[in-house]
Amino acid sequence: MAEQQQSTRSSRIARETNETDIQLSFNVDGTGISEIETDVPFLNHMLDLFTKHGQFDLQVKAVGDVDIDDHHTVEDIGICLGQTLREALGEKKGIKRYANVFIPMDEALAQVVIDISNRPHFEYRAQYPSQQVGSFSTEMVHEFLWKLALEARITLHVIVHYGQNTHHMIEAIFKALGRAIDEATTIDPRVKGVPSTKGVL
C-alpha cells in the first residue's frame, strides 16, 4: 500500500508479487529528478521524460519476469505510480483539478487531458506505424496508462493526433502526461477546499 510522507505531497510504495518486485517513491512537488532502474529500457527513458517535464521527483527500482515479456513489469509500475499519486494528493484541496496539454515531438503531436476526479476512466486514441520500439511493444503504453488512471482514480484522455515515428509519438505522450499532471495538481490560491460543487473529490 502507498504511504504518504508527512508535510509534503509525496508517497512511497513497495510492492512484491510472484512476477515483480517494485520500490517506488513519487514527489508531486519535486524538481525533475529521476532515478529509474527497471528491466525495460524504453520505459526507463519514458519515465525519465515524464519526471523532467512534470517537475516531479521519481525513484523507481523494479525487477520483473521480463524473460517472459515486459507486461507484468510495465503494468505493475503503472499500478504503483497511480497509487502513490493518489496517496500524495490526499484530499486534493486547492488543486486546479483539470489540465489539457498538447506536446509536439518533431512530426508527432500528442494531447493529454486530465481530470483529478476520483472517477477512474481512460480513453486512448493512438495508431502507431510500428508495433515495436526496439524490444518494447507499443501495446504496453495502453497497459501502463490504463493502470495509472485506474489506481490514481483520475479521468485520463490520451490522443495522438498524428505522427510518423513511433518513438516520437510515445515520447510526446509521456511528456504531455507529465505536464498535464503537473498543471492539474498545481495549488491555485483562489480555490477554497476542493474544486467541486460536491465538496469532495
PyRosetta script that sets phi, psi and omega in degrees:
from pyrosetta import init, pose_from_sequence

init()
pose = pose_from_sequence("MAEQQQSTRSSRIARETNETDIQLSFNVDGTGISEIETDVPFLNHMLDLFTKHGQFDLQVKAVGDVDIDDHHTVEDIGICLGQTLREALGEKKGIKRYANVFIPMDEALAQVVIDISNRPHFEYRAQYPSQQVGSFSTEMVHEFLWKLALEARITLHVIVHYGQNTHHMIEAIFKALGRAIDEATTIDPRVKGVPSTKGVL")
pose.set_psi(1, 141.4)
pose.set_omega(1, 177.7)
pose.set_phi(2, -66.5)
pose.set_psi(2, 146.5)
pose.set_omega(2, -175.8)
pose.set_phi(3, -128.5)
pose.set_psi(3, 117.9)
pose.set_omega(3, -177.7)
pose.set_phi(4, -74.7)
pose.set_psi(4, 139.6)
pose.set_omega(4, 176.4)
pose.set_phi(5, -89.0)
pose.set_psi(5, 146.5)
pose.set_omega(5, -176.9)
pose.set_phi(6, -67.6)
pose.set_psi(6, 143.1)
pose.set_omega(6, 171.6)
pose.set_phi(7, 57.5)
pose.set_psi(7, 21.4)
pose.set_omega(7, 175.3)
pose.set_phi(8, -151.5)
pose.set_psi(8, 153.2)
pose.set_omega(8, 178.1)
pose.set_phi(9, -86.3)
pose.set_psi(9, 74.5)
pose.set_omega(9, -179.5)
pose.set_phi(10, -143.4)
pose.set_psi(10, 162.0)
pose.set_omega(10, -178.5)
pose.set_phi(11, -155.9)
pose.set_psi(11, 157.0)
pose.set_omega(11, 175.4)
pose.set_phi(12, -137.8)
pose.set_psi(12, 157.4)
pose.set_omega(12, -178.0)
pose.set_phi(13, -148.3)
pose.set_psi(13, 146.4)
pose.set_omega(13, 169.6)
pose.set_phi(14, -124.2)
pose.set_psi(14, 124.9)
pose.set_omega(14, -176.4)
pose.set_phi(15, -134.0)
pose.set_psi(15, 120.5)
pose.set_omega(15, -179.5)
pose.set_phi(16, -125.5)
pose.set_psi(16, 128.2)
pose.set_omega(16, 176.2)
pose.set_phi(17, -129.9)
pose.set_psi(17, -177.0)
pose.set_omega(17, 175.6)
pose.set_phi(18, -70.4)
pose.set_psi(18, -10.9)
pose.set_omega(18, -175.9)
pose.set_phi(19, -110.4)
pose.set_psi(19, -30.4)
pose.set_omega(19, -176.6)
pose.set_phi(20, -144.4)
pose.set_psi(20, 158.1)
pose.set_omega(20, 173.1)
pose.set_phi(21, -134.2)
pose.set_psi(21, 111.0)
pose.set_omega(21, -171.2)
pose.set_phi(22, -126.7)
pose.set_psi(22, 133.6)
pose.set_omega(22, 168.3)
pose.set_phi(23, -122.2)
pose.set_psi(23, 125.3)
pose.set_omega(23, -174.0)
pose.set_phi(24, -141.6)
pose.set_psi(24, 135.0)
pose.set_omega(24, 172.0)
pose.set_phi(25, -128.9)
pose.set_psi(25, 141.7)
pose.set_omega(25, -173.9)
pose.set_phi(26, -138.1)
pose.set_psi(26, 127.3)
pose.set_omega(26, 177.5)
pose.set_phi(27, -117.9)
pose.set_psi(27, 113.4)
pose.set_omega(27, -179.6)
pose.set_phi(28, -61.8)
pose.set_psi(28, -39.6)
pose.set_omega(28, -175.0)
pose.set_phi(29, -100.0)
pose.set_psi(29, 56.7)
pose.set_omega(29, -176.8)
pose.set_phi(30, -96.8)
pose.set_psi(30, -156.9)
pose.set_omega(30, -178.5)
pose.set_phi(31, -132.0)
pose.set_psi(31, 16.7)
pose.set_omega(31, 177.4)
pose.set_phi(32, 88.0)
pose.set_psi(32, 22.9)
pose.set_omega(32, -179.0)
pose.set_phi(33, -93.7)
pose.set_psi(33, 128.3)
pose.set_omega(33, 179.3)
pose.set_phi(34, -127.5)
pose.set_psi(34, 142.8)
pose.set_omega(34, 170.9)
pose.set_phi(35, -132.1)
pose.set_psi(35, 98.3)
pose.set_omega(35, -171.1)
pose.set_phi(36, -116.6)
pose.set_psi(36, 120.9)
pose.set_omega(36, 176.4)
pose.set_phi(37, -134.0)
pose.set_psi(37, 100.2)
pose.set_omega(37, 174.7)
pose.set_phi(38, -133.7)
pose.set_psi(38, 172.3)
pose.set_omega(38, 178.1)
pose.set_phi(39, -87.4)
pose.set_psi(39, 10.4)
pose.set_omega(39, -178.0)
pose.set_phi(40, -121.0)
pose.set_psi(40, 92.3)
pose.set_omega(40, -172.3)
pose.set_phi(41, -56.3)
pose.set_psi(41, -40.9)
pose.set_omega(41, -178.9)
pose.set_phi(42, -65.6)
pose.set_psi(42, -38.3)
pose.set_omega(42, 177.1)
pose.set_phi(43, -66.0)
pose.set_psi(43, -37.5)
pose.set_omega(43, 175.2)
pose.set_phi(44, -55.0)
pose.set_psi(44, -46.5)
pose.set_omega(44, 180.0)
pose.set_phi(45, -61.9)
pose.set_psi(45, -44.4)
pose.set_omega(45, -178.5)
pose.set_phi(46, -67.4)
pose.set_psi(46, -40.0)
pose.set_omega(46, 179.0)
pose.set_phi(47, -67.8)
pose.set_psi(47, -33.5)
pose.set_omega(47, 175.8)
pose.set_phi(48, -63.8)
pose.set_psi(48, -44.3)
pose.set_omega(48, 177.4)
pose.set_phi(49, -63.6)
pose.set_psi(49, -45.7)
pose.set_omega(49, 178.3)
pose.set_phi(50, -55.1)
pose.set_psi(50, -46.1)
pose.set_omega(50, -178.2)
pose.set_phi(51, -65.9)
pose.set_psi(51, -46.1)
pose.set_omega(51, -177.1)
pose.set_phi(52, -64.0)
pose.set_psi(52, -44.6)
pose.set_omega(52, -175.5)
pose.set_phi(53, -79.6)
pose.set_psi(53, -19.8)
pose.set_omega(53, 175.0)
pose.set_phi(54, -91.6)
pose.set_psi(54, -7.9)
pose.set_omega(54, -176.2)
pose.set_phi(55, 56.3)
pose.set_psi(55, 41.4)
pose.set_omega(55, 174.5)
pose.set_phi(56, -96.7)
pose.set_psi(56, 174.7)
pose.set_omega(56, 162.5)
pose.set_phi(57, -117.0)
pose.set_psi(57, 127.8)
pose.set_omega(57, -176.4)
pose.set_phi(58, -137.3)
pose.set_psi(58, 127.1)
pose.set_omega(58, 173.0)
pose.set_phi(59, -120.4)
pose.set_psi(59, 127.1)
pose.set_omega(59, 178.3)
pose.set_phi(60, -134.8)
pose.set_psi(60, 127.7)
pose.set_omega(60, 170.4)
pose.set_phi(61, -128.0)
pose.set_psi(61, 114.8)
pose.set_omega(61, -173.1)
pose.set_phi(62, -140.3)
pose.set_psi(62, 135.6)
pose.set_omega(62, 169.6)
pose.set_phi(63, -126.5)
pose.set_psi(63, 144.4)
pose.set_omega(63, -177.3)
pose.set_phi(64, -154.0)
pose.set_psi(64, 179.6)
pose.set_omega(64, -176.1)
pose.set_phi(65, -83.4)
pose.set_psi(65, 59.6)
pose.set_omega(65, -177.8)
pose.set_phi(66, -71.9)
pose.set_psi(66, -8.8)
pose.set_omega(66, 172.4)
pose.set_phi(67, -66.1)
pose.set_psi(67, -23.8)
pose.set_omega(67, 173.6)
pose.set_phi(68, -83.1)
pose.set_psi(68, -64.1)
pose.set_omega(68, 168.6)
pose.set_phi(69, -170.8)
pose.set_psi(69, -175.6)
pose.set_omega(69, -175.9)
pose.set_phi(70, -82.3)
pose.set_psi(70, -7.2)
pose.set_omega(70, -166.6)
pose.set_phi(71, -55.1)
pose.set_psi(71, -54.6)
pose.set_omega(71, -174.3)
pose.set_phi(72, -63.5)
pose.set_psi(72, -38.8)
pose.set_omega(72, -179.5)
pose.set_phi(73, -66.8)
pose.set_psi(73, -47.0)
pose.set_omega(73, -179.9)
pose.set_phi(74, -63.5)
pose.set_psi(74, -46.1)
pose.set_omega(74, 180.0)
pose.set_phi(75, -59.9)
pose.set_psi(75, -47.7)
pose.set_omega(75, -174.8)
pose.set_phi(76, -70.8)
pose.set_psi(76, -31.2)
pose.set_omega(76, 173.9)
pose.set_phi(77, -67.0)
pose.set_psi(77, -39.9)
pose.set_omega(77, 174.8)
pose.set_phi(78, -60.1)
pose.set_psi(78, -41.7)
pose.set_omega(78, 177.3)
pose.set_phi(79, -61.2)
pose.set_psi(79, -48.2)
pose.set_omega(79, -177.4)
pose.set_phi(80, -65.9)
pose.set_psi(80, -41.2)
pose.set_omega(80, 178.8)
pose.set_phi(81, -64.7)
pose.set_psi(81, -41.6)
pose.set_omega(81, 177.9)
pose.set_phi(82, -62.1)
pose.set_psi(82, -43.4)
pose.set_omega(82, -179.2)
pose.set_phi(83, -66.7)
pose.set_psi(83, -39.0)
pose.set_omega(83, 179.5)
pose.set_phi(84, -71.2)
pose.set_psi(84, -36.0)
pose.set_omega(84, 176.2)
pose.set_phi(85, -61.6)
pose.set_psi(85, -47.1)
pose.set_omega(85, -179.8)
pose.set_phi(86, -61.0)
pose.set_psi(86, -45.2)
pose.set_omega(86, -178.6)
pose.set_phi(87, -66.1)
pose.set_psi(87, -40.8)
pose.set_omega(87, -178.0)
pose.set_phi(88, -63.4)
pose.set_psi(88, -33.4)
pose.set_omega(88, -176.5)
pose.set_phi(89, -80.2)
pose.set_psi(89, -15.8)
pose.set_omega(89, 176.4)
pose.set_phi(90, 56.6)
pose.set_psi(90, -126.4)
pose.set_omega(90, -177.7)
pose.set_phi(91, -81.5)
pose.set_psi(91, -4.2)
pose.set_omega(91, 175.5)
pose.set_phi(92, 67.0)
pose.set_psi(92, 25.5)
pose.set_omega(92, -179.6)
pose.set_phi(93, -68.0)
pose.set_psi(93, 133.4)
pose.set_omega(93, 173.4)
pose.set_phi(94, 81.2)
pose.set_psi(94, 0.3)
pose.set_omega(94, -177.0)
pose.set_phi(95, -78.6)
pose.set_psi(95, 157.9)
pose.set_omega(95, 176.7)
pose.set_phi(96, -69.0)
pose.set_psi(96, -31.8)
pose.set_omega(96, 174.7)
pose.set_phi(97, 82.6)
pose.set_psi(97, -47.3)
pose.set_omega(97, -175.3)
pose.set_phi(98, -108.5)
pose.set_psi(98, 154.4)
pose.set_omega(98, 171.8)
pose.set_phi(99, -158.2)
pose.set_psi(99, 147.9)
pose.set_omega(99, 177.6)
pose.set_phi(100, -138.7)
pose.set_psi(100, 110.4)
pose.set_omega(100, -172.5)
pose.set_phi(101, -125.8)
pose.set_psi(101, 129.9)
pose.set_omega(101, 171.1)
pose.set_phi(102, -105.9)
pose.set_psi(102, 135.8)
pose.set_omega(102, 176.1)
pose.set_phi(103, -132.6)
pose.set_psi(103, 123.7)
pose.set_omega(103, 171.9)
pose.set_phi(104, -89.3)
pose.set_psi(104, 145.8)
pose.set_omega(104, 169.8)
pose.set_phi(105, -134.2)
pose.set_psi(105, 94.1)
pose.set_omega(105, -173.2)
pose.set_phi(106, 54.4)
pose.set_psi(106, -115.2)
pose.set_omega(106, -175.4)
pose.set_phi(107, -82.9)
pose.set_psi(107, -8.2)
pose.set_omega(107, -175.3)
pose.set_phi(108, -97.8)
pose.set_psi(108, 148.6)
pose.set_omega(108, 176.9)
pose.set_phi(109, -135.1)
pose.set_psi(109, 122.2)
pose.set_omega(109, 178.9)
pose.set_phi(110, -119.1)
pose.set_psi(110, 149.0)
pose.set_omega(110, 178.5)
pose.set_phi(111, -128.9)
pose.set_psi(111, 132.7)
pose.set_omega(111, 175.6)
pose.set_phi(112, -126.0)
pose.set_psi(112, 125.3)
pose.set_omega(112, -179.9)
pose.set_phi(113, -119.9)
pose.set_psi(113, 130.1)
pose.set_omega(113, -172.8)
pose.set_phi(114, -130.1)
pose.set_psi(114, 143.1)
pose.set_omega(114, 166.8)
pose.set_phi(115, -129.4)
pose.set_psi(115, 116.6)
pose.set_omega(115, 175.5)
pose.set_phi(116, -78.4)
pose.set_psi(116, 81.2)
pose.set_omega(116, -160.2)
pose.set_phi(117, -106.7)
pose.set_psi(117, -16.2)
pose.set_omega(117, -168.1)
pose.set_phi(118, 65.5)
pose.set_psi(118, 17.3)
pose.set_omega(118, 174.2)
pose.set_phi(119, -125.4)
pose.set_psi(119, 100.1)
pose.set_omega(119, -176.7)
pose.set_phi(120, -68.2)
pose.set_psi(120, 124.3)
pose.set_omega(120, 175.8)
pose.set_phi(121, -153.2)
pose.set_psi(121, 143.8)
pose.set_omega(121, -177.3)
pose.set_phi(122, -137.7)
pose.set_psi(122, 127.3)
pose.set_omega(122, 172.6)
pose.set_phi(123, -122.6)
pose.set_psi(123, 137.1)
pose.set_omega(123, -171.6)
pose.set_phi(124, -140.2)
pose.set_psi(124, 120.8)
pose.set_omega(124, 178.2)
pose.set_phi(125, -127.6)
pose.set_psi(125, 100.7)
pose.set_omega(125, 179.9)
pose.set_phi(126, -155.4)
pose.set_psi(126, 131.2)
pose.set_omega(126, 174.5)
pose.set_phi(127, -126.6)
pose.set_psi(127, 119.0)
pose.set_omega(127, -174.0)
pose.set_phi(128, -101.1)
pose.set_psi(128, 143.8)
pose.set_omega(128, 176.8)
pose.set_phi(129, -63.8)
pose.set_psi(129, -29.6)
pose.set_omega(129, -178.1)
pose.set_phi(130, -126.3)
pose.set_psi(130, 148.3)
pose.set_omega(130, 177.7)
pose.set_phi(131, -89.3)
pose.set_psi(131, -3.9)
pose.set_omega(131, -180.0)
pose.set_phi(132, -135.9)
pose.set_psi(132, 143.9)
pose.set_omega(132, 165.6)
pose.set_phi(133, -120.9)
pose.set_psi(133, 103.7)
pose.set_omega(133, -169.0)
pose.set_phi(134, 62.3)
pose.set_psi(134, -123.7)
pose.set_omega(134, 177.9)
pose.set_phi(135, -95.3)
pose.set_psi(135, 2.0)
pose.set_omega(135, -175.4)
pose.set_phi(136, -90.5)
pose.set_psi(136, 127.5)
pose.set_omega(136, 178.3)
pose.set_phi(137, -83.2)
pose.set_psi(137, 131.9)
pose.set_omega(137, -177.7)
pose.set_phi(138, -65.4)
pose.set_psi(138, -21.5)
pose.set_omega(138, 178.3)
pose.set_phi(139, -67.0)
pose.set_psi(139, -16.8)
pose.set_omega(139, 177.7)
pose.set_phi(140, -69.8)
pose.set_psi(140, -22.6)
pose.set_omega(140, 177.3)
pose.set_phi(141, -63.3)
pose.set_psi(141, -46.8)
pose.set_omega(141, 177.0)
pose.set_phi(142, -59.2)
pose.set_psi(142, -45.4)
pose.set_omega(142, -177.0)
pose.set_phi(143, -61.2)
pose.set_psi(143, -44.6)
pose.set_omega(143, -179.9)
pose.set_phi(144, -63.6)
pose.set_psi(144, -49.0)
pose.set_omega(144, -175.5)
pose.set_phi(145, -67.1)
pose.set_psi(145, -39.3)
pose.set_omega(145, -179.6)
pose.set_phi(146, -65.0)
pose.set_psi(146, -43.7)
pose.set_omega(146, -179.8)
pose.set_phi(147, -68.9)
pose.set_psi(147, -35.2)
pose.set_omega(147, 174.8)
pose.set_phi(148, -60.7)
pose.set_psi(148, -49.8)
pose.set_omega(148, -179.6)
pose.set_phi(149, -62.2)
pose.set_psi(149, -41.8)
pose.set_omega(149, -178.3)
pose.set_phi(150, -63.5)
pose.set_psi(150, -49.0)
pose.set_omega(150, -174.8)
pose.set_phi(151, -77.4)
pose.set_psi(151, -30.1)
pose.set_omega(151, 175.6)
pose.set_phi(152, -79.6)
pose.set_psi(152, -13.5)
pose.set_omega(152, -177.2)
pose.set_phi(153, 57.4)
pose.set_psi(153, 53.2)
pose.set_omega(153, 176.9)
pose.set_phi(154, -120.5)
pose.set_psi(154, 157.5)
pose.set_omega(154, 168.9)
pose.set_phi(155, -90.9)
pose.set_psi(155, 123.7)
pose.set_omega(155, -174.2)
pose.set_phi(156, -131.6)
pose.set_psi(156, 121.5)
pose.set_omega(156, 175.2)
pose.set_phi(157, -116.1)
pose.set_psi(157, 127.0)
pose.set_omega(157, -179.4)
pose.set_phi(158, -124.9)
pose.set_psi(158, 123.5)
pose.set_omega(158, -178.0)
pose.set_phi(159, -131.1)
pose.set_psi(159, 123.5)
pose.set_omega(159, 169.6)
pose.set_phi(160, -99.5)
pose.set_psi(160, 109.3)
pose.set_omega(160, -173.0)
pose.set_phi(161, -71.3)
pose.set_psi(161, -38.7)
pose.set_omega(161, 176.5)
pose.set_phi(162, -169.1)
pose.set_psi(162, 169.4)
pose.set_omega(162, 178.3)
pose.set_phi(163, 163.8)
pose.set_psi(163, 161.3)
pose.set_omega(163, 179.4)
pose.set_phi(164, -120.5)
pose.set_psi(164, -23.2)
pose.set_omega(164, -178.2)
pose.set_phi(165, -108.9)
pose.set_psi(165, 119.7)
pose.set_omega(165, -174.9)
pose.set_phi(166, -61.0)
pose.set_psi(166, -41.6)
pose.set_omega(166, 177.6)
pose.set_phi(167, -58.6)
pose.set_psi(167, -46.3)
pose.set_omega(167, 179.5)
pose.set_phi(168, -61.0)
pose.set_psi(168, -40.6)
pose.set_omega(168, -176.8)
pose.set_phi(169, -65.4)
pose.set_psi(169, -44.5)
pose.set_omega(169, 179.5)
pose.set_phi(170, -70.7)
pose.set_psi(170, -38.8)
pose.set_omega(170, 178.0)
pose.set_phi(171, -60.7)
pose.set_psi(171, -41.0)
pose.set_omega(171, 178.1)
pose.set_phi(172, -61.9)
pose.set_psi(172, -37.0)
pose.set_omega(172, 177.7)
pose.set_phi(173, -61.3)
pose.set_psi(173, -49.3)
pose.set_omega(173, -175.1)
pose.set_phi(174, -69.0)
pose.set_psi(174, -34.3)
pose.set_omega(174, 174.8)
pose.set_phi(175, -66.2)
pose.set_psi(175, -43.9)
pose.set_omega(175, 179.3)
pose.set_phi(176, -66.0)
pose.set_psi(176, -37.0)
pose.set_omega(176, 178.3)
pose.set_phi(177, -61.5)
pose.set_psi(177, -45.4)
pose.set_omega(177, 178.3)
pose.set_phi(178, -60.7)
pose.set_psi(178, -46.9)
pose.set_omega(178, -178.4)
pose.set_phi(179, -68.8)
pose.set_psi(179, -34.0)
pose.set_omega(179, 179.4)
pose.set_phi(180, -69.4)
pose.set_psi(180, -44.2)
pose.set_omega(180, 177.7)
pose.set_phi(181, -64.5)
pose.set_psi(181, -39.4)
pose.set_omega(181, 177.4)
pose.set_phi(182, -59.0)
pose.set_psi(182, -47.1)
pose.set_omega(182, -178.4)
pose.set_phi(183, -67.1)
pose.set_psi(183, -44.2)
pose.set_omega(183, -176.6)
pose.set_phi(184, -67.6)
pose.set_psi(184, -28.1)
pose.set_omega(184, -178.6)
pose.set_phi(185, -94.4)
pose.set_psi(185, -2.3)
pose.set_omega(185, 178.7)
pose.set_phi(186, -63.0)
pose.set_psi(186, 137.0)
pose.set_omega(186, 176.7)
pose.set_phi(187, -77.1)
pose.set_psi(187, 124.6)
pose.set_omega(187, 177.2)
pose.set_phi(188, -105.5)
pose.set_psi(188, 115.5)
pose.set_omega(188, -176.5)
pose.set_phi(189, -61.7)
pose.set_psi(189, -16.9)
pose.set_omega(189, 178.5)
pose.set_phi(190, -78.0)
pose.set_psi(190, -19.7)
pose.set_omega(190, -177.3)
pose.set_phi(191, -83.0)
pose.set_psi(191, 121.1)
pose.set_omega(191, 177.4)
pose.set_phi(192, -101.4)
pose.set_psi(192, 119.8)
pose.set_omega(192, -176.4)
pose.set_phi(193, 74.0)
pose.set_psi(193, -142.8)
pose.set_omega(193, 179.5)
pose.set_phi(194, -95.7)
pose.set_psi(194, 147.2)
pose.set_omega(194, -178.2)
pose.set_phi(195, -79.8)
pose.set_psi(195, 68.3)
pose.set_omega(195, 179.2)
pose.set_phi(196, -156.2)
pose.set_psi(196, 139.6)
pose.set_omega(196, 176.6)
pose.set_phi(197, -69.4)
pose.set_psi(197, -14.9)
pose.set_omega(197, 176.5)
pose.set_phi(198, -74.2)
pose.set_psi(198, -21.7)
pose.set_omega(198, -178.3)
pose.set_phi(199, 86.4)
pose.set_psi(199, 3.1)
pose.set_omega(199, 179.0)
pose.set_phi(200, -155.7)
pose.set_psi(200, 147.8)
pose.set_omega(200, 173.9)
pose.set_phi(201, -120.3)
pose.dump_pdb("model.pdb")
